[in-house]
Amino acid sequence: MPAPLTIRVTASPGEVRTALLDGDRLLEAWVERPGRPDGVGDLHRARVAALAPAMAGAFVTLVGGEAGFLPESEASPTRLPIAKAVHEGQVLLVRVTRAAQGGKGPRLTVKLGQATTAAIPGNQPVLLARGPVAAERLAARHPEAPVLVDDAALLARLRLPAPATLLRQPAFDDALEAEFEQLATGEVPLPGGGRLLISPTPALVAIDVDSGGATLAEVNEAAVVEAARQIRLRNLAGAILLDLAGLPPKRRASLEEPLRQALKADPLVRLLGIGPLGLFEMQRQRVHPPLHEVLAGPLTPGLTALRRAARDAAAQPGRRWALNAAPAVLAALQALPGALEEAAAALGQPLELLPEPGLPWGAESIHAR
């Protein structure tokens, strides 16, 4: 009998982490900052700013002056040329289908479905509704999976197809916490020896197999399965190249079908085959930002410190707490709406922020005063 799917959701100051599990096996991992959502699924009233026929689309102004891009294929149900589908100054209802990327605005569509096509009064850009968060998306895809949440306020906000369970203990155990920590690194150990080295760049993602002295046949067979899993877990996107360890071209070709089978569970990825350099080439559609983008920068160590502070305060209630951190880490926390306020609620009083120039990111110190 197959292991049941479970959705586990844990909240900490400024952050929500969500896991889809098949028994104990992690299938999907999501890290979200409610104060700075990625915007996918958001419904906007927007205005067409400029047509871009050469790009087969139009630039659209969203709330706050943010510019989104409406492709010609998404500008009308009948795929009219962009100049016939919309005109400059036109007010539209649009939904975000892809998060902003590398200085480019979010991707948009006017294809909203029957429930949201009614006209909304007014003509100024405005955000009408937020899109679903990870727990809601997973629950919609897997209605049979129980949803376990460890925060009552978060549970009250979730729009789920069935009631969820509020846990009295953290939704993530030590093993799941360790898996999420490992996802923040570029190294993945393989069963039986060897490892994957995952290196995202602005142009592509390179995945290298290091045998580490293990048997090449066994390490590469494990590598194609684990690479497919890591691509989905990390939400990698764009061009992805997989370089197996020390195999001649014919032996590499024998692993194409196992890789294809391992990728079947992920509808966003397409295996293109083996390129002239002997690398497996894949293309994965971008919708939400990849995990390495979410975790980049000084905010992540800051939120990790807040999570640790909330845990320590629960074990030692009534004490005052201080955070020593690099100025960039503290500035990132102060810039994230709600993070320090949620920390103060968890601690019972505001967290004292003590800047320490020269302290590396990840070396933050939480202590009672």
N, C-alpha and C positions, 0 to 999 in steps of 0.2 A: 504494500500500500504506500503510495507516494506521501512524502512529508507534507504537512499543511503549510500554505503560505501564511505569513504573518506580517503585519505592518506595525512597526514600532516607531514612536515619535517621542523625542525628548526635547524639552525646552530648557534654555539657560539664558541669562541676561544677553539680549541682543541677537539671539541665534536660535534656530530650530533645526534639528537634525532628524532625518527620516530614513528608515531602513526597510527594504522589502527583503524578507527572509523566506527561504525554502527550507524548513527545518532550521538547522543552524547555519546554512549556507547563505551568505549575503549575495543578493542578486542586483539590488540597486541601492545607491547611497546618495542622499541629497543633503546639502548644507544650504540653509536659507537664512537671510538676514531680513526680518520683517520691516525694519526701518529703511531698507533699501532693496525692495523687490526687483526681480529682473524684468517684470512687466509682461511676460508672455501670458496671453489670454486676456489682458486688460481690454476693456471696451471704452473707446474714446469718441467724443464728438470732436471732429478735427476739420481743418480747412486746407484745401489744395493751395499750395504756395507757388509751385512752378511745375510745368510739364517738362519731361525729359524724354522726348521720343528716341533720342540716340541710345538711351539706356532702357528703353521699353518700359517706362514707368513715370511716376510723378512724385515729387517731394511734397510732403504733407506736414503742416504744423500741428503739433500736439500741445497739450497744456504746458505752460511754462516756457513755451517757445522751442521745445525740443522738435527736431525734424525727423520724421519717419519716411520710409520709402514704400510706395504702393506700386508693386509690379503690374505691368499691363495685364498679365494673366489673372490677377486678383482684383482688378478694377471694375469688372462687370461680369455677370453670370455667363455672358455669351462671348467673352474674350474679344471685345472690340478693340481696335487700335486706341491707344491711350488718349489721343486728341478727341476721339468720339465718345470715350467712356466717361471722361471728367473734364472740367474746365477750371482755370485758375479762379480762385476765390470761392469755389463751391464748398459748401459745408457737407460733410459726410459722417456717417457712423462707421468706424473702423475698429478692427480687433488686431492686436499684436500677435503675430504668428512666429516671430523669431526675435530674440533679444538683441539689443545693440551689440556691436562688435567692432573693436579696433577703431574707434572714432566714427564709425558709421551708425546711423540711427536704426531703430527697430524696423523690422519688416512688417507690413500691414496687409489686411484684406478687408474688402467690403462684404464678403460672403459670410453672413452672420448667422444664418439659420432663421427659422420661422419665428422664434420667440423674441428676437431682438431687432426686427426690421421696422417697427413702428417709429414714426418721427419723434424726435426729442425737441421740445421747444428751446429756442435760443440759437445763437450763431457763433458764440465764442468757444474756442477749444476748451474742453473740460474732460476730466476723467470721470466716467460714469460708473464703472464697476471694475474691481480688481479680478484678475484671473485666478484660477484655482492654485493652491499651494500643493507641494509634493504629496502630502498625505491625502488630499482630496483627489488628485490625479490617480494615485495608486488605488485608492478605494473604488473609484469609478471603473478602473480597468479590471480590478480583482474584487468584485463585490462579496465573494465568498470568504475573503481573508479578514480575520478579526483585526481591528485597529486598537492598539494599546498605547495610551498617552499618559505621561506622568505629570501633566500640568493642567489644573482645572480651568484656568483662564484661557489657555490655548484650546482646550477641548470645547469650550463654549463657543469659540469663534469658528471652529471647523464646520464646513457644510458637507456632511457625509451621508451616503445613501442608507446607512444603518447605524444604530447606536454604537458608540465606541466604549471601551473600558478605561476607566480612570485608575491608574496604578498608584499605590501608596509608596512604591519604591521606584528608583530610576528605571526607565524603559530600556536603557542600554546596560548590559552586564559588562564585566571587565573584558571579556573576549570581544564583544562588539565594539567597545571603546578602542581596543587595540587595533581592530581592523580599520576603523575610521582614521586613527592616527597613522597607520601604514599607508593609507590612501593619500596622505599629504606628502609622501616621499616618492621618489622615482624608482625605487627598488622593490621587487616582488620576489620572494624566495619561491622556488618550485619544489613540489614534492619529489623526494628522491635525490635532491641536489640540483645545483644550478640556480639561475635567477633571471628575471626579466629586468631590463633597464629601460625605463620609459622616459623619453626626452621630448617634451613639447617645444616647438619653435614657432615663430610667427607664420612660417610657411607650411609646416607639416608636423606630424608627430612621428618620431622614430622609436621603434621598439626593438631592442637588441637582445638576443639570447646569449647569455654567458653560461657555458656548460659547467664551469667551476670544477672541472675534472670528472664530472659524472659521465655516464655512457651517453654518447651523442644521440643514438636512436631514442632512448628513453627520455632524455631531457627535452628533445625537440617535440616529441609526441605530447608531453605534458605542457610544453610552451604554447602550442597552438590553442589548446583548450583554455589555458589561463590567460593568454593574450586576449581572446574573445571576451572572457569574463571581465578583464580589467578595462577594456575599451568601453563596455557598457557601464561598469561601476563608476568610472571616472568621467563618463559622459564626454569622451573625446570626440572631436569633430574635425571635418576637413579631410585632407589627405593623410593617410596613416600607412607607414611602411614597417613591415616586420622582417627582420633579418635573423634567420635561424643560424644555429651554431654549426659551422664546419661540415656542411653537407654538400655534395656535388649536385648539379642541377637536377638530375633524374631523381635522386633521393628527395630533394625538396618538392618536386612535382607530386610525389606520392603522398605528401601531407596536405595538398590543396583540398581534397575532399574532406578530411577530418576538420580542417579549419572552416570550410564552408558550413559543415554541420554544426560546429560550435557557435557560429555566428547567426544561425537561424533564429534564435530566440530574440534577436535584436532587429526590429524592423527598420531602424535608421541606417544600418550599415550595408554596404555593397562590396563584395569581393571582386576585384577587377582581374585578378590572376597574378602571375609571376612576371615581373618586368625584366628588361635586358640585363640588369645587374643581379638577378637572382633573388630579388626581394619580393615578398608578397605585398601587393598594392591594394589598399582599401580606400573607400570614400564613405564618410559618415556624415549624415545631414546634421547641421547645427540648428538647434531650437533654443535650448537653455544654455547658458555659459558652461563650459567645461569646468570640472572641479578645480583644476589647477589655477584657473582664472579667479574663481570665487575665493580661493585660499591664499592668493598672492597678496603681498604687501603687509604692512604693520598691523592691520586690523585683526587678522587671525590670531597672532599671539596675544593680543589684548583681550579678545573674547575668550580665549582659552584661560587666561588669568581670571577673568570674571567668573567663569564656570568653576574654577578651583576655589575662588573666594566664596561663592554661594555654597559649595559643598562643605568647606571648612566652617563656615558660619552656622550651618545646620548642626554640625557636631559640637560647636562651642557657642551657643546663643548668648546674646547680651554683650558681646565684646565689640570694640571698635576695630575696624580693619583698614589697612593701608596697602597701597599698591606702588611699589617701586618699578619704574619702567622707563625706557627710552622716551624722550619727548615725542618722537613720531608715533609711538604706540599710544601714548595718552591722547595725542591730538586726534588720532583715528577713532578712538573710543568716544571722544567728545563730539566728533562730527557725525556719528551714527545715531540717528534719532531713537530715543527710548532705551539705549543700552545701559547708560549709567543710572537712569531712573529705575530700570528693572533690577539692577544690581543693588541699589539702595533699598528697594522693597524686599529683596531676598535677605539682605544683611540686617535689616531693621533700622538702618541709618546710612547716610551717605558714605561712600567709600572715599577715603583720603587718597589723593593722587600725588605721588612724589616723583617728579622728573629726575632722572639720573642720566645725564649726558654720557655717551660712550658705552652704555650698557647694551649689549647685542639684543636683537629681537629674539625672543624665546628664552631669555634669561630673566624674565620678570620675577619679582618676589612679592608674595602676599604674606602679610604678617599681622598679628593682633597688636594693638597699641595699648 
